Amino acid sequence: MLAARLWQGGGNLPYFLDSNVLIGYYFHVADTWGTEATDVFEDPEPNHSSTGVWAECFGDGTGGRCHTIQQIITREFRRAIAHLKRDGSVDSLLTEAEAYEWKIIPLLRKVAEGCYESKGAALRKLAAVKKCYESICWRRRSILEDREVLALHTRTDAYHDIWDRFSPAIGDYDDCEVILDAHHVATAIDGMVLYTGDYRHIIANRDLILSATRLHDVRYLGDRIGHRSLT
């Protein structure tokens, strides 16, 4: 258990962030929840998560879901460069990217602005956009690793009684673990709000989760309005 009960943030409710918030913040424009996750993460409210959520995102530092996503994005940039060198058409590049639902489509649209007539200009702009995006991702990863910005907590209690109450309805082991992690932090920090992009397993069971845990609220990224930016 956490050592003592705390109240953090004055009038601001503290957040417990699910993996889709951390991943959305990290990859921002190349992630479905990038806008909303950034809006949540950059709120003045204190950010909390768990070592379990962190491991899902980053593994031992080189693995996890973020490593897989980064590989996908790197491969898409390589394919975009090869396409422009081969075909030279930004229009056909966007068509291919949209057909295969590439993650970097918003970045390719930035490349397309003003570069429809010049293959060389498109390649130069693609290289510049890629460098800018990678720099921002690196900076955001550094922010995520700052424990003054994102506090991580380790749960040692299995909370079997709570698990037994909601696990049959939720039916997803990993999501149940996240909820228990959030509950664990909420036993020590009042007003804890779990933020997630998982509607099917978590938001759909919001009332059940609130009745079984110490969480103050469970909120959906889809209800959040953010502002997508490359800055």
Order of alpha helices (4+ residues) and beta strands (2+ residues): beta-alpha-alpha-beta-alpha-alpha-alpha-alpha-alpha-beta-alpha-alpha-beta-alpha-beta
